Amino acid sequence: MSVPYADALAEAKPLSHWLDSRDAPAPRPALTRNTTCDLAVVGGGFSGLWTALLAKERDPSLDVVLVEARTTGWAASGRNGGFVSASLTHGLGNGADRWPDELADLERMGLENLAEIEETLRRYGIDCGFRRDGKLWAATAPHQVDEIRGMCDLAAAHGRLIDFLTQDEIRAEVDSPTYLAGAFDAEGYALTDPARMVWGLREACLRLGVRLYENTPVRRMREGNQGVVLDTAYGKVGARQVALATNVFPALLRRLRLYTVPVYDYVLTTEPLTDDQLASVGWKGRQGMSDMGNQFHYYRLTDDNRILWGGYDAIYHYGSGLRDELDQRPETFAKLAEHFFTTFPQLAGVRFDHAWGGAIDTCTRFTAFYGQAMSGRVAYALGYTGLGVAASRFGANVMLDLLSGRQTPRTRLEMVRTKPLPFPPEPARYVGVELTRRSLDRADHNGGHRDVWLRTLDRFGLGFDS
């Protein structure tokens, strides 16, 4: 029996659309001898690149070494949807539930962080298709219309404008028979080509004198005579201070390993749409989009008029499995393709040219957490839960603030001073995640009703998301 939509997926390349580019830079040499530095940054994604760049901007004399296990941006930073969100709290609702007394400051800092990203890209001449086109939310079930109204009301109560859209209004923006209502946030979102953004930040770091070593996994971190030592395959890095930016990958600090779990997210891109196909959808504003389900889709247009379509499944593998072969999941690709054509039946016959996946680090509070170790000489930020494209820059500033030893408005935040509850060890972790996934799916198909399991998680501020 043939799989529905298999023909549309038959020629999809099994790699990220963004990374499948001639613009990818040649890898930098690996570290092959011992070296020392003022600051060592571990991890060459957005988090590590922003940390290295901001450190050099703060103090150009600082000797900064960045070590990356493979190549810069190869993991989540080069595989995400390219949504650049101002939110530091994984949305207003999550922020209001967890830090109501400082939400106004967090919203202001998030918008400032987004503006500073835009200014940095301009200043360094980084051409990555960065556009402040905003984001649309679509209600595709009756109970979600009330949820969207509630989101708009919550934004208004905190000085943010998110416009409610009627069915006719959202379908005038993007046309799908599944849309019942919508909302539009004009100021809190941008879109970018994340791989080109990574490569531009990489080049900016090199221009400022950051020493970058790729294909240099760190095997161990330990205290040294005058700081911290990073052991790699062919050399050691002796650093006065270290910033850990490894996110989804096993933390060099064992104490952190129960605080996050890796969740696999999957994405498709279509072939470029013709003018007639694009006209059948509308989308003249080119906003980013997502629906309102617990298991939600996110989607957008690329610069060459492909539709990127991802999300819905959030797959956890027993034992926090992280393996290259998990980047491909045909059953999820088929499900995504079915949902795509349900949303846009007018695009029947369109084919997908890329299908890929990758792991996101999620934590029980859905947003990043921070801390220090080794007598304050090591700082870390992780747990971005899918919103790290912009929030990683804020996290980089937090790490540098912590390493400086000075209190700042960022380090005084309760969000920065506290940590999420850890996930339980296996097998309870896997059982809990699977129960949560099934309960979320039932809620989506049962008018949004949250069962006893989800209500219990809500009561204790726990969750699972991608």
N, C-alpha and C positions, 0 to 999 in steps of 0.2 A: 504494500500500500504506500503510495507516495505521500510525502509530507507536504501539507499546505504551504504555499509560498516558497517552496524549495527553489523553483525556477528563478524567483526574484533574488535569491541568495546564492545562486549557483556559481557566480563569478566574483563574489566578494573576496577581496584580499584579507588574509587573517592578520592584519596589523592596523595600527592607528592611522586614520586619514591624515592627521597632523604630522606624524613622524615620517610618513611616506612622501618625502620631499627632497628635492635636490639642494635645498637650502641648509640641510643638516651639516654642521661643521665637522671637520675631521677630528677624531678623538685626540686628546692631549696625552702625552706619554704618562705611563704609570710611574709611581715613586719607586726608585731603585736604589736609594741610599738613605742613610739617616739624615734627618734635618731637624731644625728647631724653629720656633716661631712664637709670636706673641699670642695669636689666636688661631686655633685649628677649628675648622667647621667640618662636620661629618655629614655628608649628604649633599648631592648636587641637584636637588629639585628646587622648587620655588623657595621653600623655607631656608635652605642653605645658601642659595644665591642671594636672596635678600639680606641675610645676615652678613655675608661677606661684603656685599656692596655698601650696606649702611655702616658697617664697621670702618671701612676705608673712608667713607664720607665724613664720619665723626672725627676720625684721626688719620689723615693720609700717611703719617709716618708708621702706622701699625703694620707689622709684618703678618699677613694673613695667608694661611694655607687652607685650601678646600680640597678634601679628598672624597671621591665618588667611586662606589663599587663597580659601576659599569660606565655608562656615558651620561652626560648631563641631560636631565629631563626625560630619561628613557621610561620611567615608571609613571606614577599618577600625574605628574606635571605635564607630561606629553600625551596623555590619553584621556583627559577630562573633556567636558563639553565646552570649555571656554567661557563659562559664566563667571563674571567678576562681580561678586556681591559685596556690598558695603557692610553687610551684617557680620558682626563679631560673635553673635549669639545663636546662630542657626535659626534666624528668624525672630520677629518681634514676640511671637507667642512664647517661644522657649525662653527668651530673655526676660519677659514679664513674669513667667512662672518662677524663675530661678533667682533673678537679681532685680526685683522691682525698684529698689531704692536707687540703683545706679544705672537703670536702663537709659535714662536721658543722656548721661555721659557716654555710655557705650554706643548709643546711636550716633552721637556727635563725633566721637572718635572714629567710628566706622566710616562715616561720610568723609571725614578729613583724610583718612587712610586711602580711600578710593581716589579722592582728588590728588593726593600726593603720588599715587601710582601713575595716574595720567600725566602729571607734571614730570615725573622721572622718565617716563617713556619719551616724552617730547624732548627733554633736555639731552638725553643720550641718543636721540635720533633712532629709536627702536621702532621699526615698521612691523607691527604685528596685527594690523587690522582692528585696533582698539576703537570701539564705538560706544558712545553713551546713549544707546537706543532704548534702555529700560527693559522691563520684563512684564509679560502678561501671564496671569493665572486664568485657567479655564475650569469652570465647574461642569462636570460631565455626569453628575448624579444629583437628584433633587436636594438631598441633604447638604451637598457641597455649596449650594447657593447661599444658605444661611451661614456656612463657614466663611465664605468669601465676604459677606457683609460684616461678620464679626472681625475679620482681619482688617478691613477698611476702618471700622470703628476703633479698633485698638491702635492703629496707626495714627488716627486723628487725635486720640487721647494723649499721644506722646509726641505731638508736633510734626508728624510725618504725613504726607499726602499720598494715599493710595486710592485711586479712583475706582469706584464700583462701575461696572459696565453691564448693561442689560444684554439679553441674548442678541438682539439686533446689533447693538454696539460692538460686541466682541466679534460677531461674525462679519461685521464690516471691516474689521482689522485683519482677521484670519478666519477663513471660512471652513467650518467643519459642522456637519449635522449633529455631532455629539455635544456641541457647546450649548449650555443652558444659561450661563452668565459668566462674568469675568471680572478681573481687576487689573489695573495697570499702575506700576511703580515706575515713574519717569526718572527719579533721581538716584535710586539705590542700586542700580545694576548697569554694568557694561558688558560687552562681548569682546572676545579677543581670539586670536589664533594662539593657543597656549604654547605650542612648540616654538613658534617664532618669538614669542615673548621670552621663553626660557633661553633661547639662543642669543637674543639681544641682551638679556641680563648677563649671560655668560661673557659675552664680548665686552660689556661695560666693566665687569669685574677684572678681566684681563688688562684692559686699558688703565685701570687704576692700580695695577700692580699685584693683584691677588695671584698667588701661585696655585694653579689648579692641576691636580693629578687625577686622571680618570683611570678606570679599570684597576682601582686600588681599594679593595675591601678592607675594612678595619676588622681585625680578628679579636682584638682585646683592648680594653682601656684600663689603665692602672695608674696609681699614684707614683710619681717619680720624685727625685731629690728636690727639684725646684718647680714642680708643676705636675702635669699630667702627660703620660706617655701613651701614644696610640701605636699598637703593633700591627703592621701590615705584612704582606708576604715577603717583600724584598727590602723593607726599610722601616724605620721607626720615626715617628713625629713626636718630638718633645715640645710641649706647648705650655705657656704660662696659664692659658685658659682654653676651654673647649666649649663649643656650642654644638649640641646634638640635634640634627635635623633629619633623622632617619625615618620618622613617622611610622608607616605601616610595617616596617621591617623590624625584626627582633631587636629590642633596645639593648645597647651596650651596658645599661644599668638594669640588672635583673629585677630590681624592685618595681620597675615600670611594666613588667610583662603581663600583668593581669589587668592593667588599666585600659588596654585597647584590644580589639579583635580585628583581624583583616576580613573585610567584606568585599566580595567580587561584584563589580558593576559592569554592565555590558552595553555596547553602543553600535549603532549602524550609521552609515552615511549612504545616501542615494547617489546615483549618477547625477550630473548637473541637470536641473530642470530646464526644459525649453521655455521660451517666453509664454507660450500658450498654457503650459502646465503651471507655471508660476502665477499667471493671471487667474487660473481657476481656483487658486488658493487665496490670492490677495497678498497679504503680508508686505504691503508697501512700506510699512514702518520698520520692518526687519527686527522687531523686538525678539528677545529671548522668550521662551514659553515653558510652562509646565502645567500639568493638571493638579488637582487637589486631593488625589487619593493618598492613602497611607503608603501604598505601593504606587509611586507616581512616575510619570514619564517627564523627561526634560527634552526640549528640542529647539532647534534654531536653524537659521540659514547660514551657510558659509559664504565667503566672499564670492565664490564662483557658483552660487545658487544651488548647492546641494542642500538637502535637509539632513541634519544630524539628529538622530532619534535614539535616546538611551534611557536607562533606568529600569523601573518596575521591579525586576528580580534583584534581590540583595542576597547573595549566596555566601553562606559561611560553611567552611569545611572543617570537619572534626580535627581537634588539635591545633587550631589556628593555621591550617594548611596554607602554604605559600609555595606554589610551584608554577613554572612557566606554562605547563600544559593546561592549567586551569584558566588561562587567558582566553581559551576558546570553549564555548558551551553551545553547541548547535541547537539544543532544545530551547534555550533562552533566545537565541537569534530568531528562531521560527516564531516564538511567541511575540517578540518585538515586531517582527514583520506583520503578523496578523493584526496587532494593535495599530500599527501604522496605517494599514489600508482600511481599518474600521474608522479611524479618525479622518482620513483623507481618501474616501472612495473615488474621488475624481482623479486620483493619481494611479488608478489601476494600470498595470503594465510597466510602471517604473521599476528599475532594478537597483539593487544595492551594490556598491562597489567596494566597501570596506566593512568588516565586522570584527570587532575586537573587544577585549575586556581587560580588567586590571583590578588590583586590590586597593581599597580605601581603608584607612584606619578610623574606626569608629569607637567612641567611648560612651559611657552610660548617660552623660549629660549632653551629648551631641555636639559639643564645641570644645575647642582646644583647652588644654591645661598646661601649666608651666611649673618649673621648679629648679632647684639647684642640688648639687651633690659634691662630694669630695671637697669639703671645707669651702664651698662657694666658688670653686674654680671651674665647675662644669654647670652649664645651664641647658635646659631642654624645653621644647615646646612640641606637643603632639596631640593627636586626637581631633583633627579638624573636621572629620566626618563629612567629607565631600564639599566643603566650602573653603578650601585652603588657597585658592588662586589669589584672593586678596588678603584674607585673614593671615596668611603666612607672613606677609610683610609686617603686620602688627605684631605677630609672634616673634619675628626677628628683632624688632625693637624691644620687646619685653625681655628677651634673652640678653641683649646687650645692656639694658638697664640693670638687670639682675647682676650681671658680671661686673658692672661698674661699682656696685656696692652702694649706689645712691637711690634714695626713694624718689619716685616720679609719680605723676598722675596715673600712669599705667600700672606700676607695681603696687599702688595703694588700692587698686580695685579688688573687691571681694572675688570677682571672677578669676583674677590672677593669683590671689592668695590661697584659694581653696582648690581641692581636687575632686574629681568625680569618685563615686563608689566603684571599686574594681569589679570586674566580672568574676564569677566563681571559677574554680578549676574544673577541668574535665572529670567526669562526663556531664556534670551539672551545667556547664557552660553551653555545650551543644544542645542539650535538652531544652534549656531556657530560651536559646535563640530560636530553635525550631518552633517551640510553643508560641513565641512572640510573632514570628512570621505568619503562622497559620491564623492566629487571632487577628492580626492586622488585615489579612486577606478576607476573613469573615466580616470584619467591620466594614470594609469597602463594599461588600455585597449585601450588607444588612443595614442600610441607612445610616452608616457611621456608628452604630451601637458598639460600644467597647465592653467586652465581656469581663468576667471577674478577674481573669489573669491580667488584662491590660489595665483595669482600674487599680489593681494592686501595685503594678509597676508605677502607675501615675502617682499613687500615694507616697511611694518611697523615692520618687524622682529618678526612676531608672528607665532605660529604654534601649532600643536597638534601631539603627537607621543607617542609611547610606547617602 
